[in-house]
Amino acid sequence: MPRASFSRNPLLRVSRPVSACSRCRAAKVKCDGKLPACTACEKAGRENDCSAANDQFARGKERSYVAALELRIEKLERRLQYAKSRKASVALHGPDASAMAHVDRRDSLASIRAAIHRKDAKSRENHDVNSIVSDFASLSVNATTRDFEPSASNITFAGLVLAATTNDQIPGPAPQGLPPRPAAHAMIQYFMANIYTLFPCFSETTLLTILDDVYQRDDRMVKDSGYWLLYMVLAIGATAQSQRINDDNYLHGLSFVSKALLYADRALAPGHVSQIQSLLLLTLYSMFDPAHFDSWHLIGFTARAVVDLGFHQDPPLSSRSDKAALDLRRRIFYCVYALDRAISMAHARTFSFIDEAVNVAFPTKPGSGRPLSLSGSMSGPQSADPALLVFQLRRAQSFWYQELYQSDPTPLPNPSAFLWQMCLEMREWGESLPSSLPAGTRRMLEQELWYSYVYCIAPSARAPHITDHSRMLIFEYSLAYLNSMHETACGGLNSAFYTYHDALKVYFMANQFIAVLRDAQDLLISGTYVPPPPSPPGSAPAPPIPRRQLRPAEDNLERSLWCLSRIPETLGLYGTRWEDSMMLKQSFEQISTETVQALQKRQQMRTTTTTTTTTTPTTTTPTPLINYQDGLPQPMTHQRPGQQSPAPVDVGWAAVDPAHMMPVAGRQ
């Protein structure tokens, strides 16, 4: 048992120093030392004269042992009070030098105790700081959340997610079971070739194993998350091939989703990697079926799950023993990251998390990029990794989108230098596209690049001024994008990953095209060469205007009218699959009527002038159409000498600001 402190438990028996008083000592009689006067002095009536032989215990001159004890007690009480005050002061504010200066140097015990208190307080502070830092470090990597387990009210996390993200009610599951295995393989193969190559969020081996177990009716080996994975892959593979609303592919996909929802409670249970994968698949499906699910809210839930599990931070080096698991972890994160950036930009909304919170390296194997054959084996090697290309582009888009649309609206000190640098980085990304990419994927990435150019260069709060060179860039890249999307829509939208969000992008690009025509119609229609503005030393050059080859008798007026007539057709083709696209089509027709009429009037006037004026026939040398090297603009090799770049003009493009483009309910 530990020994009790003497200061806390003082001895009750003390030995008193008994000495004869002065009178008894002088009379040489025995003095009993009784206080306050000895017996001899008391009998002699000399109580007041009973004093010690010295003044060791005197208060004044009287002999008083009690007085000495009282003095000692008072002194000890002062020490105790001081020690308590020092302890509180050190704990709250640390050592106080001014207070220490008043400490009696002879009071060594108080000084030692004060030093001990200071040392203990500092040790506790260091321990608390280290503990907090350690807790935060582990939180970003090993955090789990299981706050939505089934409760007495039968509310689960899956129930909350579905209640918040479901637009129209999903019909109940059909009584029939799985489709024939060849049909299932066809849907899975389409998914692997067109969606999985861009979003490799799970292991292919896992999918094949689940497929075999389910068709062999070995239910003991399949978990709820496994059923969810299989049914959602089938749903996406079927719905992505749909051509119009309520066709067979769409209805099959809806049936698979209703079957997957039977396993939602466990598949979407928080605290597991399978939750992120399940939410990812549901988000991908929602992009093909906006009538039933809200993709923007779903990606918000998915991003929250990623942060809760710490996937936005790479684990420490000491815990990276399994390279395959680490690679899958990174692929899952960047799939969520890419979708969050793409969906948020399409809806002109904020990201779920900022780039400053992310510390994840790109995966080394983002996906094999090879579709599954009907036998389940992989067919043919492919060197390109489309997923990694998408991840890289999303990182570039995320940087300038946050800077231009999610930061302080104060204008940048040198917006042109920032915009040109962003365009240069994206152009270098485009030049690195491998030639082995499938044709459909390559076209999709080129369209995404043109979309990014216009989105970045368009006027914003941080870059409100725009030059004629920027107007020409927006004009050319909008034309290239809108014409390419018209060809893609006419081809059926099944050659790559095209969703309802591409209809939103077409609408956005069409608005930018209309805005720049309204702002500088004479300049753009005339086709006048506009030199790039000079760049400060050490900064990126301005993006070159794409070189174009015009067919005989075709100029920018003809190109503009042709493009404006095709935009409603493109949105109408999207409308055959997604009803909301028809509203976009009607909205564009309303806002473009005035511009189209002005261009048609200009065309009629030119035709009238041509027919009434006799001109000498000349030979027209045709120039080629827009010429891109691998879908990229070629740099300009010449510039008119002595021509000055136009001064910036402050432009306000009404109804074109991306922050007001897509009125979608936001996450709070």
C-alpha positions as CSV (number, residue, x, y, z in Angstrom):
1,M,0.0,0.0,0.0
2,P,1.5,3.4,-0.9
3,R,2.7,5.5,2.0
4,A,0.4,8.4,2.8
5,S,1.7,11.9,2.4
6,F,2.8,13.5,5.7
7,S,1.5,16.8,4.6
8,R,-2.0,15.3,4.1
9,N,-1.9,13.1,7.3
10,P,0.2,14.9,10.1
11,L,1.0,13.0,13.3
12,L,-1.3,13.9,16.2
13,R,1.4,13.2,18.9
14,V,4.2,15.6,18.9
15,S,7.1,15.8,21.4
16,R,7.3,19.2,23.0
17,P,10.6,20.7,24.1
18,V,10.0,21.2,27.9
19,S,12.4,23.7,29.6
20,A,12.3,25.3,33.0
21,C,10.9,28.8,33.3
22,S,13.2,31.6,34.5
23,R,11.8,31.6,38.1
24,C,12.1,27.8,38.6
25,R,15.6,27.8,37.0
26,A,16.7,30.5,39.3
27,A,15.2,28.7,42.4
28,K,16.6,25.4,41.1
29,V,13.3,23.7,41.5
30,K,11.6,21.3,39.1
31,C,9.4,23.0,36.5
32,D,6.6,20.9,35.0
33,G,6.4,23.2,32.0
34,K,2.7,23.6,32.2
35,L,1.2,26.2,29.9
36,P,0.5,29.0,30.0
37,A,2.2,29.0,33.5
38,C,3.9,26.3,35.4
39,T,2.5,25.0,38.7
40,A,5.2,26.6,40.9
41,C,4.6,30.0,39.4
42,E,0.8,29.5,39.6
43,K,1.0,28.6,43.3
44,A,3.2,31.6,44.0
45,G,0.7,33.9,42.1
46,R,3.4,34.8,39.5
47,E,1.5,33.4,36.4
48,N,2.3,36.6,34.4
49,D,6.0,36.4,35.1
50,C,6.4,32.7,34.0
51,S,8.6,33.1,31.0
52,A,11.1,31.0,29.2
53,A,14.8,31.2,29.7
54,N,15.1,32.4,26.1
55,D,12.8,33.9,23.6
56,Q,12.7,30.9,21.2
57,F,9.0,30.4,21.8
58,A,8.1,33.9,22.8
59,R,5.5,36.2,21.5
60,G,6.8,39.4,22.9
61,K,8.5,38.1,26.0
62,E,6.1,35.5,27.4
63,R,6.7,31.9,27.0
64,S,4.1,30.3,24.6
65,Y,4.6,27.0,22.8
66,V,1.0,27.4,21.5
67,A,1.9,30.7,20.0
68,A,4.8,29.1,18.2
69,L,2.6,26.5,16.8
70,E,0.1,29.1,15.6
71,L,2.8,30.9,13.8
72,R,3.9,27.7,12.1
73,I,0.4,26.9,11.1
74,E,-0.1,30.4,9.7
75,K,3.1,30.1,7.7
76,L,2.1,26.6,6.4
77,E,-1.3,27.9,5.4
78,R,0.2,30.7,3.5
79,R,2.4,28.2,1.7
80,L,-0.5,26.0,0.9
81,Q,-2.6,28.8,-0.4
82,Y,0.3,30.0,-2.6
83,A,0.9,26.6,-3.9
84,K,-2.8,26.2,-4.9
85,S,-2.8,29.5,-6.6
86,R,0.4,28.7,-8.5
87,K,-1.0,25.4,-9.6
88,A,-4.1,27.0,-11.0
89,S,-2.1,29.7,-12.7
90,V,0.3,27.3,-14.3
91,A,-2.5,25.1,-15.5
92,L,-4.3,28.0,-17.2
93,H,-1.6,30.3,-18.3
94,G,1.8,28.7,-17.8
95,P,4.5,30.0,-15.6
96,D,4.3,33.6,-14.5
97,A,7.8,35.2,-14.1
98,S,6.5,38.2,-12.3
99,A,4.8,36.1,-9.6
100,M,7.9,34.1,-9.1
101,A,9.9,37.2,-8.5
102,H,8.0,37.7,-5.3
103,V,8.5,34.3,-3.9
104,D,10.6,34.2,-0.8
105,R,13.9,32.6,-1.7
106,R,14.1,31.0,1.7
107,D,10.8,29.3,1.0
108,S,12.5,26.4,-0.9
109,L,9.6,24.0,-0.5
110,A,7.3,26.3,-2.4
111,S,9.8,26.9,-5.1
112,I,10.3,23.2,-5.6
113,R,6.6,22.6,-5.7
114,A,6.1,25.4,-8.2
115,A,8.7,23.9,-10.4
116,I,7.1,20.5,-10.2
117,H,3.7,22.0,-11.1
118,R,5.2,23.8,-14.1
119,K,6.9,20.6,-15.4
120,D,3.7,18.5,-14.9
121,A,1.6,21.1,-16.7
122,K,4.0,21.2,-19.6
123,S,4.1,17.4,-19.8
124,R,0.3,17.3,-19.8
125,E,0.1,19.9,-22.5
126,N,2.6,18.1,-24.8
127,H,0.7,14.8,-24.2
128,D,-2.6,16.4,-25.1
129,V,-1.3,18.0,-28.2
130,N,0.4,14.8,-29.4
131,S,-2.8,12.9,-28.6
132,I,-4.9,15.3,-30.6
133,V,-2.5,15.3,-33.6
134,S,-2.5,11.5,-33.5
135,D,-6.3,11.3,-33.4
136,F,-6.6,13.6,-36.4
137,A,-4.0,11.7,-38.4
138,S,-5.8,8.4,-37.8
139,L,-9.2,10.0,-38.4
140,S,-8.5,10.7,-42.1
141,V,-7.3,7.1,-42.7
142,N,-9.0,4.8,-40.4
143,A,-12.3,6.6,-39.6
144,T,-15.5,4.6,-39.7
145,T,-19.1,5.6,-39.3
146,R,-21.9,3.3,-38.3
147,D,-24.4,5.8,-37.0
148,F,-27.2,4.6,-39.2
149,E,-27.6,1.0,-38.1
150,P,-31.2,-0.2,-37.9
151,S,-32.9,1.4,-34.9
152,A,-36.2,0.8,-33.1
153,S,-37.9,3.1,-35.7
154,N,-36.5,0.9,-38.5
155,I,-34.7,3.9,-40.1
156,T,-31.5,2.9,-41.9
157,F,-28.9,4.9,-43.8
158,A,-30.1,3.3,-47.0
159,G,-33.6,4.5,-46.3
160,L,-32.4,8.1,-45.7
161,V,-30.3,8.0,-49.0
162,L,-33.2,6.7,-51.1
163,A,-35.7,9.1,-49.5
164,A,-33.5,12.1,-50.3
165,T,-32.4,11.1,-53.8
166,T,-35.5,9.4,-55.3
167,N,-37.5,11.5,-57.7
168,D,-40.2,9.1,-59.0
169,Q,-41.0,5.9,-57.2
170,I,-39.3,2.8,-58.4
171,P,-41.8,0.0,-59.4
172,G,-41.6,-3.2,-57.5
173,P,-39.4,-6.0,-58.7
174,A,-40.7,-8.3,-61.4
175,P,-41.4,-11.9,-60.4
176,Q,-39.0,-13.3,-63.0
177,G,-35.4,-13.9,-61.9
178,L,-32.2,-13.3,-63.7
179,P,-32.0,-13.0,-67.5
180,P,-30.5,-15.9,-69.5
181,R,-26.7,-16.0,-68.9
182,P,-25.8,-15.0,-72.5
183,A,-28.0,-11.9,-72.2
184,A,-26.4,-11.1,-68.8
185,H,-22.9,-11.5,-70.3
186,A,-23.8,-9.1,-73.1
187,M,-24.9,-6.4,-70.7
188,I,-21.9,-6.9,-68.5
189,Q,-19.6,-6.8,-71.5
190,Y,-21.1,-3.5,-72.6
191,F,-20.7,-2.1,-69.1
192,M,-17.0,-3.2,-68.9
193,A,-16.2,-1.7,-72.4
194,N,-17.9,1.7,-72.0
195,I,-18.3,2.4,-68.3
196,Y,-15.9,0.3,-66.3
197,T,-12.9,1.5,-68.4
198,L,-13.6,5.0,-67.1
199,F,-14.8,4.2,-63.6
200,P,-13.0,1.0,-62.4
201,C,-14.4,1.1,-58.9
202,F,-14.4,-2.7,-58.1
203,S,-12.4,-5.8,-59.0
204,E,-13.4,-7.6,-62.2
205,T,-12.7,-10.9,-60.5
206,T,-15.2,-10.1,-57.8
207,L,-17.9,-9.5,-60.4
208,L,-17.2,-12.7,-62.3
209,T,-17.2,-14.7,-59.0
210,I,-20.5,-13.3,-58.0
211,L,-22.0,-13.9,-61.4
212,D,-20.9,-17.6,-61.3
213,D,-22.2,-18.1,-57.7
214,V,-25.6,-16.5,-58.5
215,Y,-26.2,-18.5,-61.7
216,Q,-25.1,-21.7,-59.8
217,R,-27.7,-20.7,-57.1
218,D,-25.0,-20.8,-54.4
219,D,-26.6,-18.1,-52.3
220,R,-24.5,-19.0,-49.3
221,M,-21.4,-17.5,-51.0
222,V,-23.1,-14.2,-52.1
223,K,-23.5,-11.2,-49.7
224,D,-26.1,-8.5,-50.0
225,S,-23.4,-6.1,-51.4
226,G,-22.6,-8.8,-54.0
227,Y,-26.2,-8.9,-55.2
228,W,-26.3,-5.2,-55.3
229,L,-23.1,-5.1,-57.4
230,L,-24.4,-7.6,-59.9
231,Y,-27.9,-6.1,-60.3
232,M,-26.6,-2.5,-60.6
233,V,-24.0,-3.5,-63.3
234,L,-26.8,-5.2,-65.2
235,A,-29.0,-2.2,-64.7
236,I,-26.4,0.2,-66.0
237,G,-25.4,-2.1,-68.9
238,A,-29.0,-2.3,-70.0
239,T,-30.1,1.4,-69.5
240,A,-26.9,2.7,-71.2
241,Q,-28.0,1.0,-74.4
242,S,-31.5,2.5,-74.3
243,Q,-32.5,4.6,-77.4
244,R,-35.7,6.1,-76.2
245,I,-37.9,6.4,-73.1
246,N,-39.5,3.2,-71.9
247,D,-37.9,0.9,-74.5
248,D,-37.0,-2.6,-73.6
249,N,-33.4,-1.8,-72.5
250,Y,-34.7,1.0,-70.2
251,L,-37.4,-1.3,-68.7
252,H,-34.9,-4.1,-68.1
253,G,-32.6,-1.7,-66.4
254,L,-35.4,-0.4,-64.2
255,S,-36.3,-4.0,-63.3
256,F,-32.7,-4.7,-62.2
257,V,-32.6,-1.6,-60.0
258,S,-35.8,-2.7,-58.2
259,K,-34.1,-6.1,-57.5
260,A,-31.0,-4.3,-56.2
261,L,-33.0,-2.2,-53.9
262,L,-34.0,-5.3,-52.0
263,Y,-30.5,-5.5,-50.7
264,A,-30.0,-1.8,-50.1
265,D,-30.0,-1.8,-46.3
266,R,-26.8,-3.9,-46.0
267,A,-25.2,-2.8,-49.3
268,L,-25.4,0.9,-48.2
269,A,-24.5,0.3,-44.6
270,P,-21.9,2.9,-43.4
271,G,-18.4,2.0,-42.4
272,H,-17.6,-0.4,-45.2
273,V,-15.8,0.0,-48.6
274,S,-18.8,-1.8,-50.2
275,Q,-20.9,1.2,-49.2
276,I,-18.8,3.6,-51.4
277,Q,-18.9,1.1,-54.3
278,S,-22.6,0.6,-54.0
279,L,-23.3,4.4,-53.9
280,L,-21.0,4.8,-56.9
281,L,-22.9,2.4,-59.0
282,L,-26.2,4.0,-58.0
283,T,-24.8,7.4,-59.0
284,L,-23.7,6.1,-62.4
285,Y,-27.2,4.6,-62.9
286,S,-28.8,7.9,-61.9
287,M,-27.0,9.7,-64.7
288,F,-28.8,7.5,-67.2
289,D,-32.2,7.7,-65.4
290,P,-32.6,11.2,-64.0
291,A,-36.4,10.6,-63.8
292,H,-36.0,8.3,-60.8
293,F,-32.8,9.4,-59.1
294,D,-31.0,12.7,-58.4
295,S,-27.4,12.3,-59.4
296,W,-26.1,15.4,-57.7
297,H,-27.5,14.5,-54.3
298,L,-26.2,10.9,-54.7
299,I,-22.7,12.0,-55.5
300,G,-22.9,14.1,-52.4
301,F,-23.7,11.1,-50.2
302,T,-20.9,9.1,-52.0
303,A,-18.4,11.8,-51.4
304,R,-19.4,12.0,-47.7
305,A,-18.8,8.2,-47.4
306,V,-15.4,8.6,-49.0
307,V,-14.4,11.3,-46.4
308,D,-15.9,9.3,-43.5
309,L,-13.7,6.3,-44.4
310,G,-10.6,8.5,-45.0
311,F,-10.2,7.6,-48.6
312,H,-9.4,11.2,-49.4
313,Q,-6.0,10.7,-47.8
314,D,-3.4,8.0,-48.7
315,P,-2.6,5.7,-45.7
316,P,0.8,6.1,-44.0
317,L,3.7,4.2,-45.5
318,S,3.8,1.9,-42.6
319,S,0.4,0.4,-43.4
320,R,0.8,0.0,-47.2
321,S,1.5,-3.7,-47.1
322,D,-1.1,-4.7,-49.8
323,K,-0.4,-2.9,-53.0
324,A,-3.5,-4.3,-54.7
325,A,-5.7,-3.1,-51.9
326,L,-4.0,0.4,-52.0
327,D,-4.5,0.6,-55.8
328,L,-8.2,-0.3,-55.5
329,R,-8.6,2.2,-52.7
330,R,-7.1,4.9,-55.0
331,R,-9.3,3.9,-57.9
332,I,-12.4,4.1,-55.8
333,F,-11.5,7.6,-54.6
334,Y,-10.7,8.9,-58.0
335,C,-13.9,7.5,-59.4
336,V,-15.9,9.4,-56.8
337,Y,-13.7,12.5,-57.4
338,A,-14.2,12.4,-61.2
339,L,-18.0,12.0,-60.9
340,D,-18.2,14.7,-58.3
341,R,-16.4,17.2,-60.5
342,A,-18.3,16.3,-63.6
343,I,-21.7,16.4,-62.0
344,S,-21.1,19.5,-60.1
345,M,-19.8,21.4,-63.1
346,A,-22.7,20.3,-65.3
347,H,-25.1,21.6,-62.7
348,A,-22.9,24.7,-61.9
349,R,-22.8,23.7,-58.2
350,T,-20.0,23.5,-55.6
351,F,-17.9,20.4,-55.2
352,S,-18.4,18.1,-52.3
353,F,-14.8,18.6,-51.0
354,I,-12.0,20.9,-52.0
355,D,-8.7,19.9,-53.5
356,E,-6.8,21.1,-50.5
357,A,-8.3,18.3,-48.5
358,V,-7.1,15.6,-50.9
359,N,-3.8,13.8,-50.7
360,V,-4.1,10.7,-52.9
361,A,-1.7,9.6,-55.6
362,F,-3.1,8.5,-58.9
363,P,-3.6,4.7,-59.2
364,T,-1.0,2.7,-60.9
365,K,-3.5,0.4,-62.6
366,P,-6.7,2.4,-63.0
367,G,-8.2,-0.4,-65.1
368,S,-7.3,-3.0,-67.6
369,G,-9.3,-1.2,-70.3
370,R,-10.3,-4.5,-71.8
371,P,-13.9,-5.7,-72.1
372,L,-15.0,-9.1,-70.9
373,S,-15.7,-11.8,-73.4
374,L,-18.7,-14.0,-73.2
375,S,-16.6,-16.7,-71.6
376,G,-15.5,-14.3,-68.9
377,S,-11.9,-14.0,-70.0
378,M,-10.3,-10.8,-71.1
379,S,-10.0,-10.2,-74.9
380,G,-7.1,-8.4,-76.4
381,P,-4.5,-6.2,-74.7
382,Q,-4.9,-2.4,-74.6
383,S,-2.2,0.0,-73.6
384,A,-4.3,3.1,-73.0
385,D,-5.9,3.7,-69.6
386,P,-9.0,5.9,-70.3
387,A,-9.7,6.1,-66.5
388,L,-6.4,7.7,-65.8
389,L,-6.9,10.2,-68.6
390,V,-10.3,11.1,-67.1
391,F,-8.8,11.4,-63.6
392,Q,-6.1,13.8,-64.9
393,L,-8.6,16.0,-66.8
394,R,-10.9,16.2,-63.7
395,R,-8.0,17.4,-61.6
396,A,-7.2,20.1,-64.1
397,Q,-10.8,21.2,-64.4
398,S,-11.2,21.1,-60.6
399,F,-8.3,23.6,-60.1
400,W,-9.6,26.4,-62.4
401,Y,-13.3,25.8,-61.5
402,Q,-12.6,26.3,-57.8
403,E,-10.5,29.3,-58.5
404,L,-13.0,31.0,-60.9
405,Y,-16.3,29.9,-59.4
406,Q,-15.8,28.8,-55.8
407,S,-13.4,31.3,-54.5
408,D,-13.6,34.9,-53.4
409,P,-15.4,36.8,-56.2
410,T,-12.7,39.5,-56.2
411,P,-11.2,39.7,-59.8
412,L,-7.8,38.1,-60.3
413,P,-4.9,40.5,-60.6
414,N,-3.9,39.0,-63.9
415,P,-6.8,36.8,-65.1
416,S,-5.4,36.3,-68.7
417,A,-2.2,34.7,-67.4
418,F,-4.2,32.4,-65.2
419,L,-6.6,31.4,-68.0
420,W,-3.8,30.9,-70.6
421,Q,-1.9,28.7,-68.2
422,M,-5.0,26.5,-67.5
423,C,-5.6,26.2,-71.2
424,L,-2.0,25.3,-71.9
425,E,-2.1,22.5,-69.3
426,M,-5.3,21.1,-70.8
427,R,-3.9,21.4,-74.3
428,E,-0.9,19.4,-73.2
429,W,-3.2,16.8,-71.7
430,G,-5.0,16.6,-75.0
431,E,-1.8,16.2,-77.0
432,S,-0.9,13.2,-74.8
433,L,-4.0,11.2,-75.7
434,P,-2.7,7.8,-77.0
435,S,-3.5,6.7,-80.5
436,S,-4.7,3.3,-79.2
437,L,-7.8,4.8,-77.6
438,P,-11.1,3.5,-79.0
439,A,-12.6,5.9,-81.5
440,G,-15.7,6.5,-79.3
441,T,-13.7,7.2,-76.2
442,R,-11.3,9.5,-78.0
443,R,-14.2,11.6,-79.5
444,M,-15.7,11.8,-76.0
445,L,-12.5,13.1,-74.5
446,E,-12.0,15.6,-77.3
447,Q,-15.5,16.9,-76.7
448,E,-14.7,17.2,-73.0
449,L,-11.6,19.2,-73.8
450,W,-13.5,21.7,-76.0
451,Y,-16.2,22.0,-73.3
452,S,-13.4,22.8,-70.8
453,Y,-11.8,25.5,-73.0
454,V,-15.1,27.4,-73.3
455,Y,-16.0,26.9,-69.6
456,C,-12.7,28.2,-68.5
457,I,-12.4,31.2,-70.9
458,A,-16.0,32.4,-70.5
459,P,-16.5,35.6,-68.4
460,S,-16.7,35.0,-64.6
461,A,-16.7,37.0,-61.5
462,R,-12.9,36.6,-61.1
463,A,-12.2,37.1,-64.8
464,P,-14.9,39.5,-66.0
465,H,-13.1,41.1,-68.9
466,I,-12.9,39.4,-72.3
467,T,-10.9,40.2,-75.5
468,D,-11.8,39.7,-79.1
469,H,-9.3,36.8,-79.2
470,S,-11.2,35.1,-76.3
471,R,-14.5,35.7,-78.2
472,M,-13.1,34.0,-81.2
473,L,-11.9,31.1,-79.1
474,I,-15.3,30.6,-77.6
475,F,-16.9,30.9,-81.0
476,E,-14.6,28.2,-82.6
477,Y,-14.6,25.7,-79.8
478,S,-18.4,26.0,-79.3
479,L,-18.9,25.3,-83.0
480,A,-16.6,22.3,-82.8
481,Y,-18.3,20.9,-79.7
482,L,-21.9,21.5,-80.9
483,N,-21.3,20.0,-84.3
484,S,-19.5,17.0,-82.9
485,M,-22.3,16.4,-80.3
486,H,-24.9,16.6,-83.1
487,E,-23.0,13.8,-85.0
488,T,-22.8,11.8,-81.7
489,A,-26.5,12.2,-81.0
490,C,-27.4,11.1,-84.5
491,G,-25.3,8.0,-84.0
492,G,-27.3,6.8,-81.0
493,L,-25.3,8.0,-78.0
494,N,-24.1,4.5,-77.3
495,S,-20.5,4.7,-78.6
496,A,-19.2,5.9,-75.2
497,F,-20.2,7.2,-71.8
498,Y,-23.0,9.7,-72.8
499,T,-25.6,10.6,-70.2
500,Y,-28.3,13.2,-69.4
501,H,-25.5,15.5,-68.3
502,D,-24.3,15.8,-71.8
503,A,-27.6,17.4,-72.7
504,L,-26.9,20.0,-70.0
505,K,-23.5,20.5,-71.5
506,V,-25.0,21.0,-75.0
507,Y,-27.4,23.6,-73.5
508,F,-24.5,25.4,-71.7
509,M,-22.3,25.5,-74.8
510,A,-25.2,26.7,-77.0
511,N,-25.8,29.5,-74.5
512,Q,-22.2,30.5,-74.7
513,F,-22.4,30.4,-78.5
514,I,-25.4,32.7,-78.5
515,A,-23.9,35.1,-76.1
516,V,-20.7,35.6,-78.0
517,L,-22.7,36.1,-81.2
518,R,-24.8,38.8,-79.6
519,D,-21.7,40.4,-78.1
520,A,-19.5,40.6,-81.3
521,Q,-21.6,39.5,-84.2
522,D,-19.8,41.7,-86.8
523,L,-16.4,40.6,-85.8
524,L,-17.2,36.9,-85.7
525,I,-19.2,36.8,-88.9
526,S,-16.7,38.7,-90.9
527,G,-14.0,36.1,-90.1
528,T,-11.4,38.8,-89.5
529,Y,-8.1,37.5,-88.2
530,V,-7.7,38.3,-84.5
531,P,-4.1,38.0,-83.2
532,P,-3.5,36.7,-79.7
533,P,-2.7,39.2,-77.1
534,P,0.9,39.5,-76.0
535,S,1.9,37.4,-73.0
536,P,4.1,38.6,-70.2
537,P,7.6,37.1,-70.1
538,G,7.6,33.7,-68.5
539,S,3.8,33.2,-68.7
540,A,1.9,30.8,-70.9
541,P,1.0,32.0,-74.4
542,A,-2.6,32.6,-75.4
543,P,-4.4,29.6,-76.9
544,P,-4.2,29.6,-80.7
545,I,-7.4,29.9,-82.7
546,P,-8.2,26.6,-84.4
547,R,-7.4,26.7,-88.1
548,R,-10.3,25.9,-90.3
549,Q,-10.9,24.9,-93.9
550,L,-14.1,26.3,-95.3
551,R,-15.9,24.7,-98.1
552,P,-16.6,26.8,-101.2
553,A,-19.1,29.6,-100.5
554,E,-19.1,28.8,-96.8
555,D,-18.2,31.4,-94.2
556,N,-18.8,32.0,-90.5
557,L,-22.3,33.2,-91.3
558,E,-23.2,29.9,-92.9
559,R,-21.4,27.9,-90.2
560,S,-23.3,29.8,-87.5
561,L,-26.7,29.3,-89.0
562,W,-26.0,25.7,-89.7
563,C,-24.9,25.1,-86.1
564,L,-27.9,27.0,-84.6
565,S,-30.3,24.9,-86.6
566,R,-28.7,21.7,-85.4
567,I,-28.7,22.5,-81.7
568,P,-32.5,22.0,-81.3
569,E,-32.1,18.8,-83.2
570,T,-29.4,17.6,-80.8
571,L,-31.5,18.4,-77.8
572,G,-34.5,16.8,-79.4
573,L,-32.5,13.6,-79.9
574,Y,-31.6,13.7,-76.2
575,G,-35.2,14.3,-75.5
576,T,-36.2,11.0,-77.0
577,R,-34.3,9.4,-74.0
578,W,-34.7,12.0,-71.3
579,E,-37.9,14.1,-71.1
580,D,-36.1,17.0,-69.4
581,S,-34.0,17.6,-72.5
582,M,-37.2,18.7,-74.3
583,M,-37.4,21.6,-71.8
584,L,-33.9,22.5,-72.6
585,K,-34.7,22.5,-76.3
586,Q,-37.7,24.8,-75.8
587,S,-35.7,27.1,-73.7
588,F,-32.9,27.4,-76.3
589,E,-35.4,28.0,-79.1
590,Q,-36.8,31.0,-77.1
591,I,-33.4,32.6,-76.3
592,S,-32.0,32.0,-79.8
593,T,-34.9,33.3,-81.9
594,E,-33.6,36.9,-82.0
595,T,-30.1,35.9,-82.9
596,V,-31.2,33.5,-85.6
597,Q,-33.5,36.1,-87.2
598,A,-30.7,38.7,-87.2
599,L,-28.3,36.2,-88.9
600,Q,-31.0,35.2,-91.4
601,K,-31.6,38.9,-92.2
602,R,-27.9,39.4,-92.7
603,Q,-27.8,36.4,-95.1
604,Q,-30.8,37.7,-97.1
605,M,-29.2,41.1,-97.4
606,R,-26.0,39.6,-98.7
607,T,-27.9,37.4,-101.2
608,T,-29.8,40.4,-102.5
609,T,-26.6,42.4,-102.9
610,T,-25.0,39.5,-104.7
611,T,-27.8,39.1,-107.2
612,T,-28.0,42.8,-108.0
613,T,-24.3,43.4,-108.4
614,T,-22.3,42.2,-111.3
615,T,-18.9,41.0,-110.3
616,T,-16.0,39.5,-112.2
617,P,-15.9,35.7,-111.6
618,T,-12.9,34.7,-109.5
619,T,-11.4,31.4,-108.7
620,T,-12.0,30.4,-105.1
621,T,-9.4,28.4,-103.4
622,P,-11.0,26.2,-100.9
623,T,-9.5,26.1,-97.5
624,P,-9.9,23.0,-95.3
625,L,-12.5,22.6,-92.5
626,I,-11.4,22.8,-88.9
627,N,-8.2,20.8,-88.9
628,Y,-7.2,19.1,-85.6
629,Q,-4.3,17.0,-84.8
630,D,-5.8,14.2,-82.7
631,G,-8.7,16.5,-82.0
632,L,-6.6,19.4,-80.9
633,P,-6.1,22.9,-82.5
634,Q,-2.9,23.5,-84.3
635,P,-0.8,26.4,-83.2
636,M,-0.7,29.6,-85.3
637,T,2.6,30.0,-87.2
638,H,2.2,33.5,-88.4
639,Q,0.9,36.9,-87.2
640,R,0.2,40.1,-89.0
641,P,3.0,42.5,-88.4
642,G,2.2,45.7,-86.5
643,Q,-1.3,44.6,-85.6
644,Q,-2.1,45.4,-82.0
645,S,-4.1,43.2,-79.8
646,P,-7.6,44.6,-78.8
647,A,-8.1,46.1,-75.4
648,P,-10.2,44.1,-72.9
649,V,-13.9,45.0,-72.9
650,D,-16.1,44.5,-69.8
651,V,-18.9,42.2,-70.9
652,G,-21.9,41.1,-68.9
653,W,-23.5,38.0,-70.5
654,A,-27.0,37.8,-69.2
655,A,-28.3,34.3,-68.4
656,V,-25.0,32.7,-69.3
657,D,-23.1,32.7,-66.0
658,P,-22.6,29.1,-65.1
659,A,-23.6,29.9,-61.5
660,H,-27.1,30.6,-62.8
661,M,-27.3,28.1,-65.6
662,M,-28.8,25.0,-64.0
663,P,-31.4,25.6,-61.3
664,V,-31.0,22.4,-59.4
665,A,-31.8,21.9,-55.8
666,G,-28.5,22.2,-53.9
667,R,-27.0,20.4,-51.1
668,Q,-27.1,22.4,-47.9
